[in-house]
Amino acid sequence: MGIILDIVDKVAPEAQELMEKQGLDLKEALKISFDKNGYMKKGRDESE
């Protein structure tokens, strides 16, 4: 349950802030926030 709480408490608010301040779309804002919080694996194919 810790990962879900991290997403709700950390990732989502950061993504929302990025969308508001930098004008990013949801997908890009979430990607940046997940990367920042260490939830994305490095070396994945970026075309997905």
C-alpha positions in Angstrom: 0.0 0.0 0.0 3.0 2.3 0.4 3.5 2.7 -3.3 -0.1 3.8 -3.8 0.2 6.3 -1.0 3.4 7.7 -2.5 1.6 8.2 -5.8 -1.3 10.0 -4.1 0.9 12.0 -1.8 3.9 12.8 -3.9 3.6 12.0 -7.6 0.2 13.3 -8.4 0.6 16.7 -6.7 4.0 17.2 -8.4 2.6 16.3 -11.7 -0.3 18.7 -11.3 2.1 21.5 -10.3 4.2 20.7 -13.4 1.1 20.9 -15.6 0.0 24.2 -14.1 3.4 25.9 -14.0 5.2 24.5 -17.1 2.1 23.8 -19.3 3.0 20.1 -19.7 0.5 17.5 -20.7 -0.5 14.8 -18.2 1.7 12.0 -19.6 4.8 14.1 -19.6 4.2 15.6 -16.1 3.6 12.1 -14.7 6.7 10.7 -16.4 8.9 13.5 -14.9 7.3 13.1 -11.4 7.7 9.3 -11.5 11.3 9.6 -12.6 12.0 12.2 -9.9 10.6 9.8 -7.2 12.5 6.8 -8.5 9.6 4.8 -9.9 10.7 4.5 -13.5 13.2 1.9 -14.6 16.2 3.3 -16.6 16.9 2.0 -20.0 13.3 1.5 -21.1 12.3 2.2 -24.7 11.0 5.7 -24.8 8.7 5.1 -27.8 6.1 3.4 -25.7 
